[in-house]
Amino acid sequence: MRNGLAGLICLAAAAMLSASHAAAQDPAAAAAPVQQAANDSEQQNWTEQSRPAQQRVAKIYGAGGLRGLEAYQSGFLVSPEGHLVTAWSYVLDVAPIVILDDGRRFDAEIVGIEPALELAVLKIDATNLPFFKLEKDLQVQWGDPVLAVSNLFGIATGNEAASVMQGSIAGITKLDARRGTFKTPYRGKVFLLDLIGNNPGAAGGAVVRYDGKLVGMIGKELRDSETGVWLNYALPLETLRSAIGDIIAGKVSTKPKEDQLILPRDQSHNLTTLGLILVPDVLESTPAYVDSIKKDSLAAVAKLKPDDLILLLDGQRIGDQKTFTELLRRIDRRDAFSLTIQRGSDILPVRLQP
């Protein structure tokens, strides 16, 4: 009996020595609990940062609903008075509806757009809202961890929180280097994201840094026309900040100026004096697409072409043909004016000089 007990004690001691020796020989195994604790701490930190970001992201609903044309996208608050930044898209062709994180629903007004940046600023009638600060000189580098916050696929409704994806900055490049493969008017710097963030409904969402600070806006869906590869990217805040500030400050407006009175028809510009023929106005909000140009007309001299889409007149947004003709009524036909048009994926300025 004594010999058996002694044998068991020896075996137990040998097992303990063996386990200790194995741990000493395998530092990774010994460090595993420490690494797991670090990962848990990092995950908790991301969770803490994501909730404030979700509170600043809104759900936007508008035009669309057909296959491949989702009637929703995302946006984020940039002022306590209800200014929201979002991607400029067909969703905004009708008066958009904004639903905040707490479920409140608002009719939104389009304050201004910047077509070259595919940027739009909306305004809702609300105050004391949480918002992202448009901070300057934020350092963003390759490999930085980020969160992409959006209503991708329209998952969230009512007071449900926006979706959050965790990833990193995979690279910083310019889209003009990809001209011809990705069809977009934007040609500036982008953050390439190591996450699948550019999904239906995600456009206009926020990209935030590890400390919760806004660093970019999720761009619209882009697909390489040659390879079929989707691009996951965001527009940097440093690129958007100036345009956002100008729109909020009223330097860029979608409304006619107060001193722009409607002139008599025989004194103002109109489609006939310009030599412009637009596509048939058969919708409630038919876009101002050019159908044809009369020979030797002002439009012909300005080199407008069929299929051009008129976006801005002297900086004022042209949401539909009715808006375009009404704004022309406020310009003396002896005066010159400027248009901003979209031709294919290019945004071009055009000057019409009588």
C-alpha positions as CSV (number, residue, x, y, z in Angstrom):
1,M,0.0,0.0,0.0
2,R,2.8,2.3,0.9
3,N,4.6,1.5,-2.3
4,G,1.4,2.2,-4.3
5,L,0.9,5.6,-2.6
6,A,4.5,6.5,-3.1
7,G,4.2,5.7,-6.7
8,L,1.1,7.9,-7.1
9,I,2.9,10.8,-5.4
10,C,5.9,10.4,-7.8
11,L,3.6,10.3,-10.8
12,A,1.9,13.5,-9.7
13,A,5.2,15.3,-9.1
14,A,6.4,14.2,-12.5
15,A,3.3,15.5,-14.2
16,M,3.6,18.9,-12.5
17,L,7.3,19.1,-13.4
18,S,6.4,18.2,-17.0
19,A,3.7,20.8,-17.3
20,S,6.0,23.4,-15.8
21,H,8.8,22.5,-18.3
22,A,6.3,22.6,-21.2
23,A,5.1,26.1,-20.2
24,A,8.7,27.2,-20.0
25,Q,9.4,25.8,-23.4
26,D,6.3,27.4,-24.9
27,P,6.2,31.2,-24.2
28,A,3.2,31.7,-26.5
29,A,1.1,29.4,-24.4
30,A,2.2,31.2,-21.2
31,A,1.4,34.6,-22.8
32,A,-2.0,33.5,-24.2
33,P,-4.0,34.6,-21.1
34,V,-2.2,38.0,-21.2
35,Q,-2.9,38.5,-24.9
36,Q,-6.6,37.5,-24.4
37,A,-6.9,40.0,-21.6
38,A,-5.4,42.7,-23.9
39,N,-7.8,41.7,-26.7
40,D,-10.8,41.9,-24.4
41,S,-9.7,45.3,-23.2
42,E,-9.3,46.6,-26.8
43,Q,-12.7,45.2,-27.7
44,Q,-14.3,46.9,-24.7
45,N,-12.6,50.2,-25.8
46,W,-14.0,49.9,-29.3
47,T,-17.5,49.2,-27.9
48,E,-17.3,52.3,-25.8
49,Q,-16.2,54.4,-28.8
50,S,-18.8,53.0,-31.2
51,R,-21.9,54.0,-29.2
52,P,-21.2,57.8,-29.3
53,A,-20.5,57.5,-33.0
54,Q,-23.8,55.6,-33.5
55,Q,-25.7,58.4,-31.8
56,R,-24.3,60.9,-34.4
57,V,-25.2,58.8,-37.4
58,A,-28.7,59.1,-39.0
59,K,-30.8,57.1,-41.4
60,I,-31.8,58.9,-44.6
61,Y,-34.7,57.9,-46.8
62,G,-35.7,59.3,-50.2
63,A,-36.0,58.4,-53.9
64,G,-35.4,54.9,-55.2
65,G,-37.0,51.6,-54.4
66,L,-36.3,49.9,-57.7
67,R,-34.0,47.0,-58.1
68,G,-30.4,48.3,-57.6
69,L,-31.7,51.7,-56.5
70,E,-32.1,51.5,-52.8
71,A,-34.2,54.3,-51.3
72,Y,-32.0,54.8,-48.3
73,Q,-28.5,55.9,-47.2
74,S,-26.6,57.2,-44.2
75,G,-25.5,60.6,-42.9
76,F,-23.9,62.1,-39.8
77,L,-24.5,65.2,-37.7
78,V,-22.0,68.0,-37.8
79,S,-23.7,70.6,-35.7
80,P,-26.0,70.7,-32.7
81,E,-28.6,72.6,-34.8
82,G,-29.3,69.7,-37.1
83,H,-26.8,69.9,-40.0
84,L,-26.1,66.5,-41.5
85,V,-23.4,65.5,-44.0
86,T,-24.2,62.7,-46.5
87,A,-23.3,61.5,-50.0
88,W,-24.9,63.4,-52.9
89,S,-27.0,60.8,-54.8
90,Y,-30.3,60.0,-56.4
91,V,-31.8,59.3,-53.0
92,L,-31.9,63.1,-52.5
93,D,-33.9,63.7,-55.7
94,V,-37.0,64.0,-53.5
95,A,-37.3,65.7,-50.1
96,P,-35.4,63.3,-47.8
97,I,-36.6,61.9,-44.5
98,V,-34.1,61.7,-41.6
99,I,-34.4,59.4,-38.6
100,L,-32.0,59.9,-35.8
101,D,-30.5,57.3,-33.4
102,D,-33.3,57.9,-30.9
103,G,-36.0,57.3,-33.5
104,R,-37.1,60.8,-34.0
105,R,-38.2,61.5,-37.6
106,F,-37.7,64.8,-39.5
107,D,-38.3,66.2,-42.9
108,A,-34.9,67.4,-44.2
109,E,-34.0,70.3,-46.4
110,I,-31.0,70.2,-48.8
111,V,-28.9,73.2,-47.7
112,G,-26.2,72.7,-50.4
113,I,-24.3,70.3,-52.5
114,E,-20.7,70.0,-53.9
115,P,-21.0,67.7,-57.0
116,A,-17.2,67.3,-57.4
117,L,-17.0,65.9,-53.9
118,E,-20.3,64.0,-54.2
119,L,-21.2,65.8,-51.0
120,A,-24.5,67.1,-49.7
121,V,-25.5,68.9,-46.5
122,L,-29.0,68.6,-45.1
123,K,-30.7,70.5,-42.3
124,I,-33.4,69.3,-39.9
125,D,-35.4,71.3,-37.4
126,A,-33.8,70.2,-34.2
127,T,-31.4,71.5,-31.5
128,N,-29.0,70.2,-28.8
129,L,-28.0,67.2,-30.9
130,P,-24.8,65.2,-30.5
131,F,-22.5,65.8,-33.4
132,F,-19.0,65.2,-34.8
133,K,-16.6,68.1,-34.6
134,L,-14.9,68.9,-37.9
135,E,-11.4,68.9,-36.4
136,K,-8.3,70.0,-38.3
137,D,-4.9,68.3,-38.6
138,L,-6.0,64.9,-37.6
139,Q,-3.2,62.4,-38.3
140,V,-4.4,59.4,-40.3
141,Q,-1.9,56.8,-41.4
142,W,-1.8,53.4,-43.1
143,G,-2.7,50.7,-40.6
144,D,-4.7,53.0,-38.2
145,P,-7.7,51.1,-36.7
146,V,-11.1,52.7,-37.6
147,L,-14.8,52.1,-37.3
148,A,-17.2,52.5,-40.2
149,V,-20.7,53.5,-38.9
150,S,-23.7,53.4,-41.3
151,N,-27.1,52.0,-42.0
152,L,-25.8,49.4,-44.4
153,F,-28.5,47.4,-46.1
154,G,-31.1,49.4,-44.3
155,I,-30.8,47.0,-41.3
156,A,-31.6,49.6,-38.7
157,T,-35.1,51.2,-38.5
158,G,-36.7,53.5,-36.0
159,N,-34.6,53.9,-32.9
160,E,-32.3,50.9,-33.8
161,A,-28.6,51.8,-33.8
162,A,-26.6,52.1,-36.9
163,S,-24.3,49.2,-37.8
164,V,-20.6,49.2,-36.9
165,M,-17.7,47.6,-38.8
166,Q,-14.2,47.4,-37.3
167,G,-11.2,47.5,-39.6
168,S,-8.2,49.7,-40.5
169,I,-6.8,52.1,-43.1
170,A,-5.4,49.8,-45.7
171,G,-3.9,52.5,-47.8
172,I,-4.1,56.2,-48.9
173,T,-4.3,57.0,-52.6
174,K,-6.0,59.2,-55.2
175,L,-8.9,58.1,-57.3
176,D,-7.6,60.0,-60.4
177,A,-5.0,57.3,-60.7
178,R,-7.9,54.9,-61.3
179,R,-9.6,57.1,-63.9
180,G,-11.5,55.1,-66.4
181,T,-12.0,52.0,-64.2
182,F,-14.0,53.6,-61.4
183,K,-16.8,55.8,-62.7
184,T,-17.0,58.7,-60.3
185,P,-16.7,62.5,-60.6
186,Y,-14.5,62.6,-57.5
187,R,-10.8,62.6,-58.3
188,G,-9.2,63.3,-54.9
189,K,-7.5,61.4,-52.1
190,V,-9.3,58.5,-50.5
191,F,-8.7,56.1,-47.6
192,L,-8.8,52.5,-48.7
193,L,-10.5,50.5,-46.0
194,D,-9.6,47.0,-44.8
195,L,-13.3,46.2,-44.2
196,I,-16.3,45.7,-46.5
197,G,-17.9,49.0,-45.8
198,N,-19.2,50.3,-49.1
199,N,-22.5,48.4,-49.1
200,P,-26.0,49.5,-50.2
201,G,-27.2,52.2,-47.7
202,A,-23.7,52.8,-46.3
203,A,-22.9,55.9,-48.5
204,G,-22.6,59.0,-46.3
205,G,-21.8,57.0,-43.1
206,A,-19.0,58.0,-40.7
207,V,-15.5,56.7,-40.4
208,V,-14.1,57.3,-36.9
209,R,-10.7,56.9,-35.4
210,Y,-9.9,54.8,-32.3
211,D,-10.6,57.9,-30.1
212,G,-14.0,58.4,-31.6
213,K,-13.0,61.4,-33.8
214,L,-14.4,61.7,-37.3
215,V,-11.8,61.2,-40.0
216,G,-13.9,60.5,-43.2
217,M,-17.2,59.8,-44.9
218,I,-18.0,56.5,-46.5
219,G,-18.2,57.0,-50.3
220,K,-20.8,55.7,-52.7
221,E,-20.5,52.2,-54.2
222,L,-17.7,52.0,-56.8
223,R,-17.0,49.0,-58.9
224,D,-14.0,48.5,-61.3
225,S,-15.6,48.3,-64.8
226,E,-12.7,46.0,-65.9
227,T,-12.3,43.6,-63.1
228,G,-15.7,43.8,-61.3
229,V,-13.9,44.4,-58.0
230,W,-15.7,46.7,-55.5
231,L,-13.7,49.4,-53.9
232,N,-14.1,50.0,-50.1
233,Y,-13.1,53.6,-49.4
234,A,-13.8,56.8,-47.6
235,L,-13.4,60.5,-48.4
236,P,-11.1,62.1,-45.9
237,L,-12.5,64.8,-43.6
238,E,-9.7,67.2,-44.6
239,T,-11.0,67.1,-48.2
240,L,-14.6,67.7,-47.1
241,R,-14.2,70.2,-44.3
242,S,-14.0,73.4,-46.3
243,A,-17.0,72.6,-48.5
244,I,-19.1,71.6,-45.5
245,G,-18.2,74.9,-43.7
246,D,-19.0,77.0,-46.7
247,I,-22.4,75.4,-47.2
248,I,-23.3,75.7,-43.5
249,A,-22.2,79.3,-43.5
250,G,-24.4,80.1,-46.5
251,K,-21.7,80.7,-49.0
252,V,-23.1,77.9,-51.1
253,S,-26.9,77.8,-51.3
254,T,-29.6,75.9,-53.1
255,K,-32.1,78.8,-52.8
256,P,-32.4,81.8,-55.1
257,K,-31.0,85.0,-53.6
258,E,-33.5,87.4,-52.1
259,D,-32.6,90.1,-54.6
260,Q,-33.1,87.8,-57.6
261,L,-36.6,88.9,-58.7
262,I,-38.6,87.1,-61.4
263,L,-38.3,89.1,-64.6
264,P,-40.8,89.4,-67.4
265,R,-40.6,86.5,-69.9
266,D,-39.4,88.8,-72.7
267,Q,-36.5,90.0,-70.5
268,S,-35.2,86.8,-68.9
269,H,-33.4,83.8,-70.2
270,N,-35.3,80.7,-71.1
271,L,-34.7,77.4,-72.8
272,T,-35.5,79.0,-76.2
273,T,-33.0,81.8,-75.9
274,L,-30.4,79.3,-74.8
275,G,-31.2,76.9,-77.6
276,L,-31.6,74.1,-75.1
277,I,-34.1,71.2,-75.4
278,L,-34.4,69.1,-72.3
279,V,-35.7,65.5,-72.1
280,P,-39.5,65.3,-71.8
281,D,-40.7,66.5,-68.4
282,V,-42.9,63.5,-67.5
283,L,-42.0,62.9,-63.8
284,E,-42.7,64.8,-60.7
285,S,-39.1,65.8,-60.5
286,T,-37.6,65.2,-63.9
287,P,-33.8,65.8,-63.9
288,A,-32.5,68.6,-66.2
289,Y,-30.9,66.3,-68.8
290,V,-30.1,67.9,-72.2
291,D,-31.9,66.2,-75.1
292,S,-30.6,68.3,-78.0
293,I,-28.9,71.6,-78.8
294,K,-30.0,74.1,-81.5
295,K,-27.3,74.9,-83.9
296,D,-25.4,78.2,-83.4
297,S,-27.2,78.8,-80.1
298,L,-25.7,80.0,-76.8
299,A,-25.8,76.4,-75.6
300,A,-24.0,75.3,-78.8
301,V,-21.3,78.0,-78.4
302,A,-20.8,76.9,-74.7
303,K,-20.3,73.3,-76.0
304,L,-23.1,71.7,-74.1
305,K,-24.0,68.2,-75.4
306,P,-26.9,65.8,-75.4
307,D,-27.1,63.7,-72.2
308,D,-25.4,66.4,-70.1
309,L,-27.0,66.7,-66.7
310,I,-27.4,70.3,-65.4
311,L,-26.5,70.3,-61.7
312,L,-25.9,73.9,-60.6
313,L,-26.8,77.4,-62.0
314,D,-24.5,80.0,-60.5
315,G,-23.9,77.7,-57.6
316,Q,-27.6,77.0,-57.0
317,R,-28.8,73.4,-57.1
318,I,-30.9,72.3,-60.0
319,G,-33.0,69.5,-58.5
320,D,-35.4,69.3,-61.5
321,Q,-36.4,71.0,-64.7
322,K,-38.9,73.2,-63.0
323,T,-36.2,74.6,-60.7
324,F,-34.0,75.3,-63.7
325,T,-36.6,77.2,-65.7
326,E,-37.6,79.2,-62.6
327,L,-34.0,80.2,-62.0
328,L,-33.6,81.3,-65.6
329,R,-36.5,83.6,-65.1
330,R,-34.4,85.5,-62.6
331,I,-31.5,86.2,-65.0
332,D,-31.6,89.0,-67.5
333,R,-31.0,87.6,-71.0
334,R,-28.3,90.2,-71.5
335,D,-26.3,88.7,-68.6
336,A,-23.9,85.8,-68.6
337,F,-24.2,82.9,-66.1
338,S,-22.4,79.7,-65.2
339,L,-23.6,76.1,-65.1
340,T,-22.1,73.1,-63.5
341,I,-22.9,69.9,-65.5
342,Q,-22.2,66.2,-65.2
343,R,-21.0,64.6,-68.4
344,G,-20.5,60.9,-67.9
345,S,-18.5,60.7,-64.7
346,D,-17.0,64.2,-65.1
347,I,-18.1,67.4,-63.4
348,L,-17.6,70.4,-65.7
349,P,-18.1,74.1,-65.5
350,V,-19.8,75.8,-68.4
351,R,-20.1,79.6,-69.1
352,L,-23.0,80.9,-71.2
353,Q,-22.2,84.4,-72.5
354,P,-24.8,86.3,-74.6
